[in-house]
Amino acid sequence: MKITRVGVDLAKNVFQVHGVNRAGRCVWKRQLKRSNWLQALTQKLEPGCEIGMEACGGSHHWARELRSRGFVVKLVSPQFVKPFVKSNKNDVNDAEAVCEAISRPSMRYVPIKTAEQQDLQAMHRIRDTLMRHRKAKANQIRGLVAEYGIVAPKTIVPLRRAIPDWLEDAENGLSDNFRALLFGLWEDFQQLEQRVKDVDRQINAVSNTNADAKRLKQLRGVGPLVSTALVAQFGDGRQFTRGRQASASIGVTPRHAGTGGKNLIYGITKRGDPYLRSILIHGARAVVSQAKRRDDALSRWVTDLADRTHTNVAAVALANKTARMAWAMLRYGTDYDPQLARA
């Protein structure tokens, strides 16, 4: 019996597959080893067969491998697969649930990322982790020196300047043992800062060579960080049919609930990637702070909105608009048009 649809439950070393025919009847259920599972699928399935997987670690790699062999690959978010899991959760039931989920005509799928997109995403993930580690190291230093009566600065720049002075000051009450410990923390802090600078240089280099990232930097409030993060998230933008879907995917659209013909509007949904959303809003906040000194249509719109509501509301609204414009530029390969920014 010809298999038309297959659900795959991914793991590290074993892969559970669940195949059905055109009538939806299970005709193939098997556990495959990592070393030969691609070969088994190629021998068992015909090109054009639909293969569904949960969007998880390694799924984009396997999706590219399967698509290169002529299969139609669909990645589904785990939250949309869970309602189809029957009874207890195990590999067999998960594979069946994935197979059932991709049969739904209204199912939403995760776009398959290219290797270049994953490279950009890895840079930003590493940078985000390094920034959090640097912040944790700075807080550790502040807490420890506070036990010796030293009040540390709140921000990174003055703290960076203060630590060498603490080490050199022989009359600040620090013991020799603690000075040695503080020097070790200072070296760790400097190493983390150097790693952040190295990743920033890599991101800047990509933003200057990648055509899409270079074009996105024409937008207000979009620099190397935001442009490369948007390219990593949206790709060519073909997975969205309109700009609102793109902005909704990163959680900068209002959340609404309605019943009985009454619709209620709340704050933004905060769905999707929090890292991309945060740097996008930070870039928009910089634009809002400088908008009063400009006289273009976008600046007047942002200034008027900030006066009527709040600066933070205006920054989020501008981030929403920026995400939509970025999608349009990626989808259609166009440059930034200031005349359309206010529309």
Backbone torsions as a table, in degrees:
resi	resn	phi	psi	omega
1	MET	NA	131.8	-176.4
2	LYS	-70.3	131.4	178.6
3	ILE	-90.0	126.9	-178.4
4	THR	-109.1	-20.9	-175.7
5	ARG	-147.5	135.2	-176.9
6	VAL	-132.8	133.8	171.5
7	GLY	-106.6	136.4	-176.2
8	VAL	-123.7	129.4	172.3
9	ASP	-100.7	110.7	-175.5
10	LEU	-80.4	149.5	174.1
11	ALA	-151.9	-171.3	-178.5
12	LYS	-75.4	-48.4	-172.6
13	ASN	-120.8	-18.7	179.9
14	VAL	-128.3	146.5	-178.4
15	PHE	-129.9	122.3	178.9
16	GLN	-93.4	128.9	-179.9
17	VAL	-117.6	148.7	179.1
18	HIS	-138.7	109.1	-177.8
19	GLY	-110.7	141.2	179.4
20	VAL	-127.3	159.5	177.3
21	ASN	-91.4	-170.8	-177.2
22	ARG	-62.6	-29.5	179.4
23	ALA	-80.9	-3.8	-179.5
24	GLY	85.9	10.6	-179.5
25	ARG	-89.7	137.1	-179.3
26	CYS	-69.1	123.7	179.6
27	VAL	-123.6	-4.7	-179.5
28	TRP	-152.6	119.4	179.3
29	LYS	-139.7	116.2	-172.9
30	ARG	-157.4	151.9	173.6
31	GLN	-104.4	127.2	-174.9
32	LEU	-116.8	149.8	177.4
33	LYS	-82.9	154.1	-179.0
34	ARG	-60.1	-34.6	-174.2
35	SER	-69.7	-26.8	-174.2
36	ASN	-131.2	13.3	-173.5
37	TRP	-72.2	-33.7	176.3
38	LEU	-65.7	-40.3	178.5
39	GLN	-65.2	-39.3	179.1
40	ALA	-65.3	-40.1	178.3
41	LEU	-67.0	-39.4	-180.0
42	THR	-64.4	-37.6	-179.9
43	GLN	-75.0	-33.4	-174.1
44	LYS	-87.4	-34.6	-172.3
45	LEU	-105.4	154.2	175.7
46	GLU	-95.0	151.2	176.5
47	PRO	-57.0	141.5	-176.4
48	GLY	96.8	-8.6	177.7
49	CYS	-67.4	141.5	178.6
50	GLU	-82.7	129.6	178.2
51	ILE	-125.1	122.9	-179.4
52	GLY	-110.6	144.0	178.1
53	MET	-143.4	154.5	171.5
54	GLU	-73.0	143.8	176.8
55	ALA	-77.0	99.0	-176.8
56	CYS	-144.2	-170.9	-179.9
57	GLY	-60.7	124.6	180.0
58	GLY	87.8	-8.2	-175.6
59	SER	-67.2	-36.0	-179.7
60	HIS	-67.9	-36.4	177.0
61	HIS	-63.4	-49.5	-179.3
62	TRP	-66.8	-32.1	177.8
63	ALA	-64.2	-40.9	177.8
64	ARG	-66.2	-39.3	179.3
65	GLU	-64.5	-43.8	-179.3
66	LEU	-69.6	-38.5	179.5
67	ARG	-66.3	-33.4	177.0
68	SER	-68.3	-17.0	178.0
69	ARG	-96.2	9.0	173.5
70	GLY	94.5	7.4	179.6
71	PHE	-91.0	155.9	174.8
72	VAL	-93.8	111.8	-172.8
73	VAL	-104.8	135.6	178.9
74	LYS	-130.2	123.7	177.1
75	LEU	-100.9	129.9	-177.2
76	VAL	-117.8	138.1	176.1
77	SER	-65.0	139.8	-179.0
78	PRO	-56.4	-30.9	-179.0
79	GLN	-67.2	-23.7	177.8
80	PHE	-90.0	-13.3	177.3
81	VAL	-87.7	-32.1	-174.1
82	LYS	-54.8	-40.3	-179.3
83	PRO	-63.3	-16.4	-177.2
84	PHE	-96.8	-0.4	179.3
85	VAL	-76.5	123.5	-179.4
86	LYS	-93.2	136.0	174.8
87	SER	56.4	-134.5	-175.2
88	ASN	-76.1	154.2	179.3
89	LYS	-86.7	120.5	172.6
90	ASN	-153.2	177.3	-174.8
91	ASP	-61.8	-40.5	-177.8
92	VAL	-65.0	-47.5	-179.8
93	ASN	-67.9	-34.3	178.3
94	ASP	-65.6	-43.8	178.6
95	ALA	-62.8	-40.0	177.4
96	GLU	-65.0	-38.8	179.7
97	ALA	-65.6	-39.9	177.4
98	VAL	-63.3	-43.2	179.2
99	CYS	-61.6	-38.6	178.8
100	GLU	-71.4	-36.9	-176.7
101	ALA	-65.1	-41.1	-177.0
102	ILE	-75.1	-6.4	176.7
103	SER	-82.9	-13.1	-178.0
104	ARG	-77.0	127.3	-177.2
105	PRO	-67.0	-23.9	-178.2
106	SER	-98.4	11.1	-177.2
107	MET	-67.3	142.4	176.4
108	ARG	-96.8	136.1	-175.8
109	TYR	-115.9	153.8	177.0
110	VAL	-88.9	126.0	179.7
111	PRO	-65.0	143.2	-179.3
112	ILE	-78.7	123.9	-178.8
113	LYS	-82.0	145.8	173.2
114	THR	-80.2	168.4	178.3
115	ALA	-63.7	-35.0	178.7
116	GLU	-65.3	-40.4	177.0
117	GLN	-63.9	-39.8	179.3
118	GLN	-68.8	-31.8	174.8
119	ASP	-62.3	-46.5	178.3
120	LEU	-63.1	-42.6	-179.9
121	GLN	-62.8	-39.0	179.3
122	ALA	-63.8	-39.9	177.7
123	MET	-58.9	-45.6	-178.0
124	HIS	-70.9	-35.8	177.4
125	ARG	-64.4	-42.6	179.9
126	ILE	-66.0	-42.5	179.7
127	ARG	-63.0	-42.7	-179.8
128	ASP	-62.1	-41.9	178.6
129	THR	-65.5	-41.9	178.9
130	LEU	-63.7	-39.3	178.8
131	MET	-64.2	-39.6	178.5
132	ARG	-68.3	-38.1	177.7
133	HIS	-66.5	-38.8	178.3
134	ARG	-64.8	-41.0	178.1
135	LYS	-63.7	-41.9	178.8
136	ALA	-64.1	-39.5	178.8
137	LYS	-66.0	-40.2	178.2
138	ALA	-64.2	-41.6	178.5
139	ASN	-65.8	-35.5	177.0
140	GLN	-63.8	-41.9	178.8
141	ILE	-64.2	-43.4	179.6
142	ARG	-60.5	-43.9	-178.5
143	GLY	-66.4	-38.1	-178.3
144	LEU	-71.6	-43.4	-179.2
145	VAL	-70.6	-23.4	177.7
146	ALA	-64.7	-27.9	177.4
147	GLU	-68.4	-16.3	178.9
148	TYR	-107.2	16.5	175.7
149	GLY	81.9	15.6	-179.9
150	ILE	-105.4	125.7	177.9
151	VAL	-92.9	115.9	-176.7
152	ALA	-86.0	150.8	175.9
153	PRO	-63.8	157.5	-176.4
154	LYS	-78.6	-36.0	-173.2
155	THR	-100.8	169.1	-172.5
156	ILE	-70.0	-44.6	-172.9
157	VAL	-61.0	-52.5	177.8
158	PRO	-66.4	-29.1	176.6
159	LEU	-65.8	-39.4	178.3
160	ARG	-61.0	-35.4	179.2
161	ARG	-78.6	-28.6	-173.4
162	ALA	-79.3	-32.8	-173.7
163	ILE	-60.8	-47.0	177.1
164	PRO	-59.8	-34.5	177.5
165	ASP	-66.4	-38.5	177.6
166	TRP	-63.7	-39.8	-178.8
167	LEU	-67.9	-32.3	-176.6
168	GLU	-88.0	-22.8	-178.3
169	ASP	-77.4	113.3	-177.7
170	ALA	-82.8	-6.2	-174.6
171	GLU	-116.2	20.2	-178.5
172	ASN	-94.1	4.8	175.3
173	GLY	89.3	4.7	178.6
174	LEU	-82.2	133.8	178.5
175	SER	-77.1	165.1	-180.0
176	ASP	-64.7	-39.7	179.7
177	ASN	-63.4	-43.2	-179.1
178	PHE	-70.2	-32.4	176.9
179	ARG	-60.8	-39.2	177.9
180	ALA	-65.5	-41.0	177.6
181	LEU	-66.0	-42.0	179.7
182	LEU	-64.5	-36.5	177.3
183	PHE	-63.7	-38.4	176.7
184	GLY	-64.9	-41.7	176.0
185	LEU	-63.8	-37.3	178.5
186	TRP	-63.8	-39.2	177.5
187	GLU	-66.7	-41.8	176.3
188	ASP	-60.4	-43.1	-179.9
189	PHE	-62.5	-43.6	179.4
190	GLN	-65.5	-37.5	178.9
191	GLN	-64.5	-41.8	177.5
192	LEU	-64.2	-40.4	177.9
193	GLU	-63.7	-38.9	178.6
194	GLN	-66.5	-39.0	178.0
195	ARG	-64.2	-39.3	177.1
196	VAL	-63.0	-42.5	178.9
197	LYS	-63.5	-38.6	179.5
198	ASP	-64.1	-44.5	178.8
199	VAL	-66.6	-37.7	177.2
200	ASP	-61.2	-39.3	177.9
201	ARG	-64.5	-39.0	177.2
202	GLN	-63.8	-43.6	-180.0
203	ILE	-65.2	-40.9	178.2
204	ASN	-62.7	-39.8	179.6
205	ALA	-64.3	-41.4	179.2
206	VAL	-66.9	-39.5	-179.4
207	SER	-65.5	-22.9	178.8
208	ASN	-89.7	-15.4	-178.4
209	THR	-108.6	-29.0	179.5
210	ASN	-76.1	125.6	-174.9
211	ALA	-63.8	-41.5	-179.2
212	ASP	-66.4	-42.8	180.0
213	ALA	-65.4	-38.9	178.3
214	LYS	-62.3	-40.0	-179.5
215	ARG	-69.6	-37.3	-179.4
216	LEU	-68.0	-25.6	179.7
217	LYS	-69.1	-6.3	172.9
218	GLN	-71.0	-21.5	-178.4
219	LEU	-71.7	150.0	177.8
220	ARG	-71.9	132.7	179.1
221	GLY	79.3	11.9	-179.7
222	VAL	-117.8	116.6	176.9
223	GLY	-116.0	-159.0	-179.3
224	PRO	-58.5	-41.2	-178.2
225	LEU	-65.2	-52.4	-175.0
226	VAL	-68.0	-40.7	-177.1
227	SER	-63.9	-45.3	-179.8
228	THR	-70.3	-35.0	177.5
229	ALA	-66.0	-37.4	177.6
230	LEU	-67.2	-39.5	177.6
231	VAL	-64.7	-41.1	178.9
232	ALA	-64.6	-32.8	-177.2
233	GLN	-84.0	-46.5	-171.8
234	PHE	-93.6	-28.0	-175.2
235	GLY	64.4	-125.3	177.0
236	ASP	-90.5	-0.8	175.5
237	GLY	77.8	5.6	-175.4
238	ARG	-73.7	-12.4	179.2
239	GLN	-76.5	-10.9	179.0
240	PHE	-113.8	145.1	178.8
241	THR	-95.2	-17.1	178.7
242	ARG	-152.7	165.3	-176.0
243	GLY	-65.0	-30.9	-178.7
244	ARG	-64.9	-34.5	177.1
245	GLN	-64.6	-37.3	179.0
246	ALA	-66.0	-45.4	179.7
247	SER	-69.2	-33.2	177.7
248	ALA	-66.9	-30.0	-178.6
249	SER	-68.0	-19.9	177.4
250	ILE	-109.1	6.9	168.7
251	GLY	79.6	29.5	179.1
252	VAL	-109.2	14.9	175.1
253	THR	-101.2	153.1	-178.4
254	PRO	-65.2	144.0	174.1
255	ARG	-87.6	134.2	-179.8
256	HIS	-134.0	153.3	176.6
257	ALA	-140.6	141.3	-177.5
258	GLY	-148.4	149.4	175.2
259	THR	-158.6	144.2	179.0
260	GLY	62.8	29.0	-179.6
261	GLY	81.3	2.1	178.7
262	LYS	-106.7	121.3	-179.7
263	ASN	-107.9	132.9	178.8
264	LEU	-114.9	132.7	-178.7
265	ILE	-107.6	130.6	-179.3
266	TYR	-118.0	-162.2	177.2
267	GLY	-73.1	-175.7	-177.3
268	ILE	-66.9	156.5	-174.1
269	THR	-74.1	-27.9	-177.4
270	LYS	58.3	36.3	174.8
271	ARG	-89.5	169.4	175.9
272	GLY	80.1	-152.5	-172.8
273	ASP	-80.3	112.8	180.0
274	PRO	-67.5	-29.3	179.8
275	TYR	-65.1	-49.2	179.1
276	LEU	-62.5	-41.2	-179.7
277	ARG	-63.5	-39.4	-176.9
278	SER	-68.9	-45.9	-178.9
279	ILE	-71.1	-29.7	176.2
280	LEU	-66.2	-41.6	179.3
281	ILE	-71.4	-36.1	176.8
282	HIS	-62.6	-41.0	176.3
283	GLY	-64.3	-40.2	178.3
284	ALA	-66.3	-35.7	179.4
285	ARG	-64.8	-34.4	176.4
286	ALA	-66.4	-37.6	177.6
287	VAL	-66.0	-41.7	-179.9
288	VAL	-61.9	-39.1	-178.4
289	SER	-67.3	-25.6	-179.3
290	GLN	-101.9	-1.7	-172.8
291	ALA	-65.9	-32.7	-177.6
292	LYS	-65.8	-19.9	-179.7
293	ARG	-90.0	-0.2	-178.2
294	ARG	-116.2	162.0	-176.5
295	ASP	-126.4	17.5	178.4
296	ASP	-82.7	169.5	-174.3
297	ALA	-63.3	-40.9	-179.0
298	LEU	-65.3	-41.3	179.5
299	SER	-65.8	-40.0	177.8
300	ARG	-64.2	-39.1	178.5
301	TRP	-64.0	-44.8	-179.1
302	VAL	-65.8	-42.8	-179.4
303	THR	-63.9	-44.1	179.0
304	ASP	-63.1	-40.9	179.2
305	LEU	-66.2	-40.3	178.9
306	ALA	-65.4	-35.7	178.6
307	ASP	-69.7	-35.0	-177.3
308	ARG	-81.2	-29.7	-176.0
309	THR	-118.9	-97.0	-178.9
310	HIS	-157.0	156.2	-178.8
311	THR	-60.6	-39.9	179.9
312	ASN	-67.2	-38.2	177.6
313	VAL	-63.2	-42.2	178.5
314	ALA	-64.7	-37.9	179.8
315	ALA	-65.4	-42.6	179.3
316	VAL	-67.5	-39.9	177.9
317	ALA	-62.6	-40.5	177.6
318	LEU	-67.6	-37.0	176.0
319	ALA	-62.4	-39.9	175.9
320	ASN	-59.9	-47.7	179.9
321	LYS	-64.2	-40.3	-180.0
322	THR	-63.2	-41.5	178.6
323	ALA	-62.3	-39.7	179.7
324	ARG	-68.0	-42.0	178.5
325	MET	-66.4	-38.1	178.2
326	ALA	-62.9	-41.0	177.2
327	TRP	-61.5	-44.9	-179.4
328	ALA	-61.9	-39.4	179.6
329	MET	-67.6	-38.4	179.0
330	LEU	-73.4	-39.8	-176.1
331	ARG	-68.4	-40.0	-174.4
332	TYR	-109.8	0.6	176.9
333	GLY	65.2	35.4	-177.1
334	THR	-104.5	165.8	175.5
335	ASP	-92.0	167.7	-179.4
336	TYR	-70.2	130.0	179.0
337	ASP	-115.0	107.6	-178.8
338	PRO	-60.5	-26.3	-179.4
339	GLN	-68.4	-29.0	-179.0
340	LEU	-89.7	-13.2	-175.4
341	ALA	-66.8	-33.6	-178.9
342	ARG	-81.9	-19.4	-174.3
343	ALA	-65.5	NA	NA
